[in-house]
Amino acid sequence: MKRLKVLLLKPYSQADELIPPFALGYLATAIREKHDVTILDCLKEKIPPDQLGLLVSRFLLFMFPQLKNIQRLLKEFCLMR
């Protein structure tokens, strides 16, 4: 099986201020032997909800350079309409 890069994301929620993302930690531990795992806790990193989409987009473009070509093609397609 191919080794995957996995991003486990805990979105910002004021209800979770006192509880770290234990479930994501358990999941990461279970799959870390076969995959590269990163946990992103938006509360800990102080990432507000309105910036999360931009952050994930940048992460994906960094991790998967071929997405830049797809992004360019989508922009061209949208401009043609």
MOPAC internal coordinates of N, CA, C and O (Angstrom, degrees):
PM7 1SCF
backbone

  N    0.0000 0     0.00 0     0.00 0    0    0    0
  C    1.4517 1     0.00 0     0.00 0    1    0    0
  C    1.5349 1   109.16 1     0.00 0    2    1    0
  O    1.2310 1   120.81 1   -40.45 1    3    2    1
  N    1.3088 1   116.06 1   139.55 1    3    2    1
  C    1.4631 1   121.62 1  -179.90 1    5    3    2
  C    1.5375 1   110.41 1   -70.93 1    6    5    3
  O    1.2310 1   121.05 1   -40.64 1    7    6    5
  N    1.3300 1   115.60 1   139.36 1    7    6    5
  C    1.4698 1   121.46 1   177.55 1    9    7    6
  C    1.5279 1   107.92 1   -75.26 1   10    9    7
  O    1.2310 1   120.04 1   -55.33 1   11   10    9
  N    1.3172 1   117.53 1   124.67 1   11   10    9
  C    1.4596 1   122.78 1  -177.41 1   13   11   10
  C    1.5244 1   111.15 1  -103.37 1   14   13   11
  O    1.2310 1   121.09 1   -24.90 1   15   14   13
  N    1.3222 1   115.53 1   155.10 1   15   14   13
  C    1.4630 1   122.07 1   170.83 1   17   15   14
  C    1.5240 1   106.28 1   -97.84 1   18   17   15
  O    1.2310 1   120.76 1   -60.68 1   19   18   17
  N    1.3287 1   116.15 1   119.32 1   19   18   17
  C    1.4571 1   121.61 1  -174.09 1   21   19   18
  C    1.5288 1   109.38 1  -116.76 1   22   21   19
  O    1.2310 1   120.83 1   -50.95 1   23   22   21
  N    1.3342 1   116.03 1   129.05 1   23   22   21
  C    1.4601 1   121.89 1   174.43 1   25   23   22
  C    1.5187 1   107.73 1  -109.51 1   26   25   23
  O    1.2310 1   120.48 1   -64.20 1   27   26   25
  N    1.3264 1   116.69 1   115.80 1   27   26   25
  C    1.4572 1   122.00 1   175.07 1   29   27   26
  C    1.5203 1   106.65 1   -98.44 1   30   29   27
  O    1.2310 1   120.92 1   -58.60 1   31   30   29
  N    1.3115 1   115.86 1   121.40 1   31   30   29
  C    1.4523 1   121.79 1  -170.71 1   33   31   30
  C    1.5213 1   110.56 1  -113.72 1   34   33   31
  O    1.2310 1   120.67 1   -53.00 1   35   34   33
  N    1.3314 1   116.33 1   127.00 1   35   34   33
  C    1.4630 1   122.61 1   174.27 1   37   35   34
  C    1.5181 1   106.58 1  -109.78 1   38   37   35
  O    1.2310 1   120.16 1   -77.57 1   39   38   37
  N    1.3513 1   117.30 1   102.43 1   39   38   37
  C    1.4653 1   119.52 1  -178.38 1   41   39   38
  C    1.5289 1   111.94 1   -63.93 1   42   41   39
  O    1.2310 1   121.14 1   -20.51 1   43   42   41
  N    1.3025 1   115.42 1   159.49 1   43   42   41
  C    1.4645 1   122.14 1   179.23 1   45   43   42
  C    1.5222 1   109.40 1   -66.44 1   46   45   43
  O    1.2310 1   120.59 1   -47.55 1   47   46   45
  N    1.3144 1   116.48 1   132.45 1   47   46   45
  C    1.4551 1   122.04 1   175.64 1   49   47   46
  C    1.5204 1   107.98 1  -151.78 1   50   49   47
  O    1.2310 1   120.67 1   -55.04 1   51   50   49
  N    1.3230 1   116.33 1   124.96 1   51   50   49
  C    1.4596 1   119.48 1  -179.46 1   53   51   50
  C    1.5187 1   112.02 1   -64.07 1   54   53   51
  O    1.2310 1   120.11 1   156.36 1   55   54   53
  N    1.3274 1   117.39 1   -23.64 1   55   54   53
  C    1.4641 1   120.85 1   179.58 1   57   55   54
  C    1.5246 1   111.22 1   -69.27 1   58   57   55
  O    1.2310 1   119.80 1   160.15 1   59   58   57
  N    1.3242 1   117.98 1   -19.85 1   59   58   57
  C    1.4605 1   122.07 1  -175.67 1   61   59   58
  C    1.5225 1   113.72 1  -100.38 1   62   61   59
  O    1.2310 1   119.74 1  -162.76 1   63   62   61
  N    1.3180 1   118.10 1    17.24 1   63   62   61
  C    1.4606 1   120.27 1  -173.72 1   65   63   62
  C    1.5254 1   113.96 1   -60.27 1   66   65   63
  O    1.2310 1   119.61 1   151.96 1   67   66   65
  N    1.3111 1   118.34 1   -28.04 1   67   66   65
  C    1.4604 1   120.59 1  -175.66 1   69   67   66
  C    1.5278 1   113.37 1  -103.23 1   70   69   67
  O    1.2310 1   120.23 1   170.80 1   71   70   69
  N    1.3264 1   117.17 1    -9.20 1   71   70   69
  C    1.4608 1   120.28 1  -173.80 1   73   71   70
  C    1.5291 1   109.90 1  -117.12 1   74   73   71
  O    1.2310 1   119.64 1   -66.08 1   75   74   73
  N    1.3230 1   118.29 1   113.92 1   75   74   73
  C    1.4729 1   119.82 1   176.27 1   77   75   74
  C    1.5300 1   110.25 1   -67.98 1   78   77   75
  O    1.2310 1   119.72 1   -17.82 1   79   78   77
  N    1.3183 1   118.13 1   162.18 1   79   78   77
  C    1.4695 1   121.29 1  -176.78 1   81   79   78
  C    1.5318 1   112.48 1   -76.06 1   82   81   79
  O    1.2310 1   120.54 1  -107.28 1   83   82   81
  N    1.3408 1   116.57 1    72.72 1   83   82   81
  C    1.4622 1   121.36 1  -178.27 1   85   83   82
  C    1.5309 1   111.93 1   -60.06 1   86   85   83
  O    1.2310 1   120.42 1   139.20 1   87   86   85
  N    1.3276 1   116.80 1   -40.80 1   87   86   85
  C    1.4724 1   119.84 1  -177.58 1   89   87   86
  C    1.5203 1   110.79 1   -59.85 1   90   89   87
  O    1.2310 1   120.53 1   140.02 1   91   90   89
  N    1.3330 1   116.60 1   -39.98 1   91   90   89
  C    1.4656 1   119.42 1   178.11 1   93   91   90
  C    1.5225 1   110.55 1   -66.88 1   94   93   91
  O    1.2310 1   120.44 1   145.32 1   95   94   93
  N    1.3195 1   116.77 1   -34.68 1   95   94   93
  C    1.4608 1   120.34 1   176.65 1   97   95   94
  C    1.5170 1   112.26 1   -64.09 1   98   97   95
  O    1.2310 1   120.85 1   138.33 1   99   98   97
  N    1.3200 1   115.97 1   -41.67 1   99   98   97
  C    1.4653 1   120.07 1   177.30 1  101   99   98
  C    1.5220 1   110.75 1   -64.20 1  102  101   99
  O    1.2310 1   120.83 1   135.63 1  103  102  101
  N    1.3371 1   116.02 1   -44.37 1  103  102  101
  C    1.4609 1   120.05 1   179.39 1  105  103  102
  C    1.5290 1   110.76 1   -63.09 1  106  105  103
  O    1.2310 1   120.49 1   136.18 1  107  106  105
  N    1.3238 1   116.66 1   -43.82 1  107  106  105
  C    1.4653 1   120.79 1   178.70 1  109  107  106
  C    1.5211 1   110.97 1   -59.75 1  110  109  107
  O    1.2310 1   120.51 1   137.11 1  111  110  109
  N    1.3156 1   116.62 1   -42.89 1  111  110  109
  C    1.4655 1   120.90 1   179.47 1  113  111  110
  C    1.5265 1   110.68 1   -62.26 1  114  113  111
  O    1.2310 1   120.62 1   141.22 1  115  114  113
  N    1.3159 1   116.42 1   -38.78 1  115  114  113
  C    1.4627 1   120.56 1  -177.28 1  117  115  114
  C    1.5313 1   112.33 1   -68.38 1  118  117  115
  O    1.2310 1   119.88 1   148.44 1  119  118  117
  N    1.3288 1   117.84 1   -31.56 1  119  118  117
  C    1.4680 1   119.69 1  -175.30 1  121  119  118
  C    1.5263 1   113.86 1  -108.14 1  122  121  119
  O    1.2310 1   120.02 1   173.39 1  123  122  121
  N    1.3252 1   117.56 1    -6.61 1  123  122  121
  C    1.4666 1   121.38 1  -174.64 1  125  123  122
  C    1.5305 1   113.29 1   -61.72 1  126  125  123
  O    1.2310 1   119.99 1   151.44 1  127  126  125
  N    1.3079 1   117.63 1   -28.56 1  127  126  125
  C    1.4592 1   120.45 1  -179.22 1  129  127  126
  C    1.5377 1   111.71 1   -64.14 1  130  129  127
  O    1.2310 1   120.53 1   147.27 1  131  130  129
  N    1.3261 1   116.60 1   -32.73 1  131  130  129
  C    1.4670 1   120.35 1  -176.84 1  133  131  130
  C    1.5226 1   114.00 1  -108.95 1  134  133  131
  O    1.2310 1   119.95 1   171.09 1  135  134  133
  N    1.3412 1   117.70 1    -8.91 1  135  134  133
  C    1.4624 1   120.55 1  -175.90 1  137  135  134
  C    1.5268 1   110.73 1  -140.60 1  138  137  135
  O    1.2310 1   120.74 1   -22.44 1  139  138  137
  N    1.3267 1   116.19 1   157.56 1  139  138  137
  C    1.4639 1   122.46 1   174.77 1  141  139  138
  C    1.5276 1   107.56 1   -88.23 1  142  141  139
  O    1.2310 1   120.21 1   -63.38 1  143  142  141
  N    1.3208 1   117.20 1   116.62 1  143  142  141
  C    1.4634 1   122.01 1  -172.09 1  145  143  142
  C    1.5248 1   110.94 1  -115.69 1  146  145  143
  O    1.2310 1   121.23 1   -44.81 1  147  146  145
  N    1.3311 1   115.26 1   135.19 1  147  146  145
  C    1.4613 1   122.59 1   173.13 1  149  147  146
  C    1.5170 1   107.83 1  -126.71 1  150  149  147
  O    1.2310 1   120.32 1   -46.27 1  151  150  149
  N    1.3232 1   116.99 1   133.73 1  151  150  149
  C    1.4614 1   121.59 1   175.39 1  153  151  150
  C    1.5241 1   107.77 1  -107.31 1  154  153  151
  O    1.2310 1   120.68 1   -50.93 1  155  154  153
  N    1.3186 1   116.30 1   129.07 1  155  154  153
  C    1.4580 1   121.85 1   176.46 1  157  155  154
  C    1.5241 1   108.28 1  -115.39 1  158  157  155
  O    1.2310 1   120.61 1   -70.27 1  159  158  157
  N    1.3263 1   116.45 1   109.73 1  159  158  157
  C    1.4664 1   123.24 1   178.02 1  161  159  158
  C    1.5299 1   106.90 1   -99.00 1  162  161  159
  O    1.2310 1   120.85 1   -74.34 1  163  162  161
  N    1.3163 1   115.98 1   105.66 1  163  162  161
  C    1.4700 1   120.42 1  -174.66 1  165  163  162
  C    1.5186 1   113.20 1   -65.28 1  166  165  163
  O    1.2310 1   119.91 1   150.12 1  167  166  165
  N    1.3274 1   117.78 1   -29.88 1  167  166  165
  C    1.4597 1   119.76 1   177.75 1  169  167  166
  C    1.5230 1   110.22 1   -68.85 1  170  169  167
  O    1.2310 1   120.71 1   132.65 1  171  170  169
  N    1.3300 1   116.25 1   -47.35 1  171  170  169
  C    1.4609 1   120.63 1  -179.86 1  173  171  170
  C    1.5283 1   111.45 1   -62.63 1  174  173  171
  O    1.2310 1   120.83 1   140.09 1  175  174  173
  N    1.3287 1   116.01 1   -39.91 1  175  174  173
  C    1.4668 1   121.07 1  -178.79 1  177  175  174
  C    1.5268 1   112.53 1   -84.74 1  178  177  175
  O    1.2310 1   120.59 1   178.99 1  179  178  177
  N    1.3366 1   116.48 1    -1.01 1  179  178  177
  C    1.4735 1   122.75 1   179.03 1  181  179  178
  C    1.5312 1   111.78 1    57.34 1  182  181  179
  O    1.2310 1   121.20 1  -131.20 1  183  182  181
  N    1.3248 1   115.30 1    48.80 1  183  182  181
  C    1.4646 1   121.48 1   178.13 1  185  183  182
  C    1.5230 1   107.63 1  -102.75 1  186  185  183
  O    1.2310 1   119.95 1   -70.05 1  187  186  185
  N    1.3500 1   117.71 1   109.95 1  187  186  185
  C    1.4649 1   120.08 1  -179.62 1  189  187  186
  C    1.5309 1   111.03 1   -69.25 1  190  189  187
  O    1.2310 1   120.57 1   -24.36 1  191  190  189
  N    1.3368 1   116.51 1   155.64 1  191  190  189
  C    1.4635 1   120.35 1  -176.29 1  193  191  190
  C    1.5321 1   114.06 1   -56.61 1  194  193  191
  O    1.2310 1   120.13 1   145.39 1  195  194  193
  N    1.3315 1   117.36 1   -34.61 1  195  194  193
  C    1.4599 1   118.95 1  -177.51 1  197  195  194
  C    1.5307 1   113.23 1   -73.04 1  198  197  195
  O    1.2310 1   119.67 1   168.86 1  199  198  197
  N    1.3283 1   118.23 1   -11.14 1  199  198  197
  C    1.4664 1   120.86 1   177.65 1  201  199  198
  C    1.5244 1   112.76 1  -104.05 1  202  201  199
  O    1.2310 1   120.63 1   174.31 1  203  202  201
  N    1.3173 1   116.40 1    -5.69 1  203  202  201
  C    1.4609 1   120.48 1  -175.69 1  205  203  202
  C    1.5275 1   112.39 1   -63.68 1  206  205  203
  O    1.2310 1   120.06 1   135.97 1  207  206  205
  N    1.3201 1   117.50 1   -44.03 1  207  206  205
  C    1.4660 1   121.00 1  -179.91 1  209  207  206
  C    1.5172 1   111.95 1   -59.82 1  210  209  207
  O    1.2310 1   120.27 1   136.20 1  211  210  209
  N    1.3211 1   117.10 1   -43.80 1  211  210  209
  C    1.4651 1   121.51 1   178.67 1  213  211  210
  C    1.5226 1   110.70 1   -63.96 1  214  213  211
  O    1.2310 1   120.27 1   137.85 1  215  214  213
  N    1.3103 1   117.10 1   -42.15 1  215  214  213
  C    1.4618 1   121.18 1   179.86 1  217  215  214
  C    1.5298 1   111.22 1   -62.90 1  218  217  215
  O    1.2310 1   120.63 1   134.45 1  219  218  217
  N    1.3331 1   116.41 1   -45.55 1  219  218  217
  C    1.4642 1   120.31 1  -179.92 1  221  219  218
  C    1.5291 1   110.02 1   -64.55 1  222  221  219
  O    1.2310 1   119.92 1   140.07 1  223  222  221
  N    1.3351 1   117.76 1   -39.93 1  223  222  221
  C    1.4685 1   121.17 1   177.80 1  225  223  222
  C    1.5236 1   110.80 1   -59.85 1  226  225  223
  O    1.2310 1   120.41 1   134.55 1  227  226  225
  N    1.3247 1   116.83 1   -45.45 1  227  226  225
  C    1.4705 1   120.45 1   179.06 1  229  227  226
  C    1.5210 1   111.28 1   -64.76 1  230  229  227
  O    1.2310 1   120.52 1   139.92 1  231  230  229
  N    1.3263 1   116.61 1   -40.08 1  231  230  229
  C    1.4609 1   120.72 1   178.41 1  233  231  230
  C    1.5263 1   110.21 1   -61.38 1  234  233  231
  O    1.2310 1   120.67 1   134.37 1  235  234  233
  N    1.3220 1   116.33 1   -45.63 1  235  234  233
  C    1.4671 1   119.81 1  -178.77 1  237  235  234
  C    1.5213 1   111.13 1   -64.25 1  238  237  235
  O    1.2310 1   120.18 1   138.61 1  239  238  237
  N    1.3248 1   117.26 1   -41.39 1  239  238  237
  C    1.4632 1   119.97 1   179.30 1  241  239  238
  C    1.5246 1   111.21 1   -65.73 1  242  241  239
  O    1.2310 1   120.17 1   145.36 1  243  242  241
  N    1.3290 1   117.29 1   -34.64 1  243  242  241
  C    1.4564 1   121.04 1   177.77 1  245  243  242
  C    1.5247 1   111.12 1   -69.83 1  246  245  243
  O    1.2310 1   120.74 1   135.75 1  247  246  245
  N    1.3259 1   116.18 1   -44.25 1  247  246  245
  C    1.4606 1   120.85 1  -176.15 1  249  247  246
  C    1.5318 1   112.42 1   -74.58 1  250  249  247
  O    1.2310 1   120.68 1   149.25 1  251  250  249
  N    1.3262 1   116.31 1   -30.75 1  251  250  249
  C    1.4619 1   120.74 1  -175.12 1  253  251  250
  C    1.5249 1   109.80 1  -130.08 1  254  253  251
  O    1.2310 1   120.08 1   -96.57 1  255  254  253
  N    1.3403 1   117.45 1    83.43 1  255  254  253
  C    1.4618 1   121.14 1  -175.04 1  257  255  254
  C    1.5297 1   113.47 1   -55.89 1  258  257  255
  O    1.2310 1   119.45 1   152.01 1  259  258  257
  N    1.3368 1   118.65 1   -27.99 1  259  258  257
  C    1.4495 1   120.10 1  -179.57 1  261  259  258
  C    1.5264 1   111.81 1   -65.04 1  262  261  259
  O    1.2310 1   120.11 1   162.20 1  263  262  261
  N    1.3347 1   117.40 1   -17.80 1  263  262  261
  C    1.4627 1   119.81 1   177.42 1  265  263  262
  C    1.5270 1   111.71 1   -67.15 1  266  265  263
  O    1.2310 1   120.08 1   157.82 1  267  266  265
  N    1.3382 1   117.46 1   -22.18 1  267  266  265
  C    1.4647 1   119.58 1   177.61 1  269  267  266
  C    1.5230 1   110.22 1   -61.85 1  270  269  267
  O    1.2310 1   120.38 1   140.52 1  271  270  269
  N    1.3247 1   116.88 1   -39.48 1  271  270  269
  C    1.4626 1   119.89 1   178.01 1  273  271  270
  C    1.5208 1   111.07 1   -65.91 1  274  273  271
  O    1.2310 1   120.57 1   139.22 1  275  274  273
  N    1.3227 1   116.52 1   -40.78 1  275  274  273
  C    1.4655 1   120.44 1   178.23 1  277  275  274
  C    1.5265 1   109.91 1   -64.66 1  278  277  275
  O    1.2310 1   120.63 1   138.61 1  279  278  277
  N    1.3345 1   116.41 1   -41.39 1  279  278  277
  C    1.4624 1   120.86 1   178.84 1  281  279  278
  C    1.5275 1   110.15 1   -61.59 1  282  281  279
  O    1.2310 1   120.46 1   136.38 1  283  282  281
  N    1.3280 1   116.72 1   -43.62 1  283  282  281
  C    1.4613 1   121.04 1   179.95 1  285  283  282
  C    1.5361 1   110.60 1   -62.85 1  286  285  283
  O    1.2310 1   120.43 1   135.54 1  287  286  285
  N    1.3143 1   116.79 1   -44.46 1  287  286  285
  C    1.4590 1   120.87 1   179.63 1  289  287  286
  C    1.5223 1   111.72 1   -63.36 1  290  289  287
  O    1.2310 1   120.60 1   139.81 1  291  290  289
  N    1.3350 1   116.46 1   -40.19 1  291  290  289
  C    1.4638 1   119.48 1   177.89 1  293  291  290
  C    1.5237 1   111.69 1   -64.58 1  294  293  291
  O    1.2310 1   120.31 1   139.35 1  295  294  293
  N    1.3315 1   117.02 1   -40.65 1  295  294  293
  C    1.4610 1   120.24 1   177.87 1  297  295  294
  C    1.5283 1   110.52 1   -62.21 1  298  297  295
  O    1.2310 1   120.80 1   135.37 1  299  298  297
  N    1.3427 1   116.07 1   -44.63 1  299  298  297
  C    1.4510 1   119.79 1   179.02 1  301  299  298
  C    1.5249 1   111.15 1   -61.72 1  302  301  299
  O    1.2310 1   120.79 1   137.56 1  303  302  301
  N    1.3132 1   116.09 1   -42.44 1  303  302  301
  C    1.4556 1   120.53 1   179.78 1  305  303  302
  C    1.5214 1   110.90 1   -62.52 1  306  305  303
  O    1.2310 1   120.68 1   135.43 1  307  306  305
  N    1.3361 1   116.31 1   -44.57 1  307  306  305
  C    1.4734 1   120.52 1  -179.13 1  309  307  306
  C    1.5241 1   111.54 1   -65.97 1  310  309  307
  O    1.2310 1   119.87 1   146.19 1  311  310  309
  N    1.3193 1   117.85 1   -33.81 1  311  310  309
  C    1.4581 1   121.12 1   179.41 1  313  311  310
  C    1.5246 1   111.61 1   -73.12 1  314  313  311
  O    1.2310 1   120.10 1   154.26 1  315  314  313
  N    1.3287 1   117.41 1   -25.74 1  315  314  313
  C    1.4553 1   121.23 1   179.66 1  317  315  314
  C    1.5252 1   111.44 1   -74.45 1  318  317  315
  O    1.2310 1   119.46 1   159.12 1  319  318  317
  N    1.3046 1   118.64 1   -20.88 1  319  318  317
  C    1.4630 1   121.50 1  -175.76 1  321  319  318
  C    1.4769 1   111.98 1   -80.27 1  322  321  319
  O    1.2310 1   120.10 1   180.00 1  323  322  321

